[in-house]
Amino acid sequence: MAKVELKKPIVEEIAENIKDAASVVLVDYRGLTVAEDTELRKQLREAGVIYKVYKNTMMKIAFEGTDCAQLDGLLDGPSAIAISKTDATVAAGIIAKFAKTSPKLEIKGGIVEGKLYDAAGMQVIATVPSREELLSKLLGSIQSPIANFARVVKQIAESKGEEA
């Protein structure tokens, strides 16, 4: 009885973190140095991503009845979980980029907006720009024609001024 009571807050914490998550990425972190792990955690935290190591049994219990239950088959060996509440691609992007310099870090799979993706699928999602990047590109593409138009109008006004 006491053991179950000790596990309950951990299961509730996981369940609360995955609730309404845009993405959940399951990671095998075996072989990372303490320095690498610390740097990865820092990058994820700065991007607003929750990153924690939990026992697989705790995650399985917390995943019951949610989209994350699809991850049960991947809960083998040491697992960490990266959860993003707002941006579906940011967690996978940071982890995939980090894995290029720390090959021991491995994405097992993940859930993005309710759909299960294997490791290869998560690698593809990692290449999709983040919401902020997309908004920035959109804003740039909107501003560019306006700036060009303003330049042309200014040049026409200046040429008309010279004729007078």
N, C-alpha and C positions, 0 to 999 in steps of 0.2 A: 504494500500500500504506500509506504513512504517513498519508494523508488518512483512510482507513478506520479506522485505529487511533485517530486523534484523535476520530472521531465515535462510536466504540464506547462509551466511558464515558457520553456524553450520552444515547445510545439506551438504555443499561442503566438510567440514572437515571430516564428517563421511564417505562420498562417497570416498574420497581420502584414508582414513585409511583402508577401506574394499577392495579397489581395489588391486588385486594381493595378497590377504591375503591367507596364507596356512590354517588358521582356524579362525573362529569367534565364540566365546562362549558367550551366553546370560545368565546372572546371576541375581538372586533375592538376593539382599544384605540386605533386611529388617532385622533389629534386630542386625546387627553388631554394636559393640561399635566403638567409634572413634579410639581407640587404635588398634582394630582388623582390621578396614578398612585401617588404615595407614600402618600396617604391611603387609597386603595383597597387597596393592599398591606397597610397597617397593619390595616385592618378585617378583611381575610381572614385574616391571620396570627393575630390575636387570637381568631378563631373556629376556629382549627386547620386552616385551608384552605391547601393548597399552591398558590401562584400563580406561574407562571413563563412567560417568553416563550421559545419554542423555534422553530427553523426547521421549516417544514411537512414537509420531507423527513425530518427526524429523527423527528417525531411519526408520520409514516406508517409508517416502519420499525418503531418501537416498538409501534405499534398492531396490526401484523400478527398474526393469530391470536387477537386478543382482541375483546371486545365493542366496544372503542373503534374497531375497524376500520370500523365503521359511520359514523364521523365523517370518513372520507377525503374525501368529496365536499364537505365544508365547509372543508377546508384550502386556502383561497384567500386570498391577501393576508396581511397581518400577523396572526398569531394568538397569543393567550396562552391558557393552560390553567389552570383552577382545579379542584383535586382535593380532594374531601372523603372521608376514609376512614371516618368514623363517621356523619355526618348527610347524608341524601340531598338535603335541601332548602336547607341553610345557604349553600352557595356561590352558587346561583342567587338566593336571597333577598337576599344582600348586594349582588351585582352589579346586580340589577334595581332595588333601592332606590337604589344609587349612580347608576345611569343616569338616574334622574329629575332629578338636579341636574347631571349631566354627560352630556347626550344623545349625545355622540360615542361613548360606550361602548356597545357593541352585543353582545348575546348571539347567537352564530351558531347554537348548538344544543348538545346535550349527551346524555350517557348517564346514565340514572338506573336503578340496579339492573339493568343489562344491556340496557335498552331505549332506543332512539334517540328523541329528541324534537327537533323543529325549534325555531326561535326562539320561536314562539307557544306551543308546548308547554312550553318552559322558563319562559316568563312565568307560566304557570299553576302550575307546580311552585314557582316563587318565592313564590307567595302561601300555600303550605301552611306552617303553623307548624313551627318546628324541633322536634326531639325534646324538647329541654329545655322549650320553651314548652308542648308537649302534656302532658308529665309534670307540669309546674307546674299546669296547668289541671285535670288529673285529681286531683292531690293536693288542690287547692282544693275540687273538687266532693265529694271524700270527706270532707274536714274540715268542710265547711259543715253537713251534717246532724248530725254528731256535736256540733258546737258548739251548734246549735239545740236538740238534745235535752238537752244539759247545762244550757242556760239554762232550759228548761222544768222540768226536775227541780229546779233551784235555786229557781225561783219557787214550785213546789208545796211544797217543803220550807219555804220562808220563810212561805207562807200558812198552813201547818199549825202552824208555830211561833207565829204571831200568835194563832191560835185557842186555843192552850193557855194 
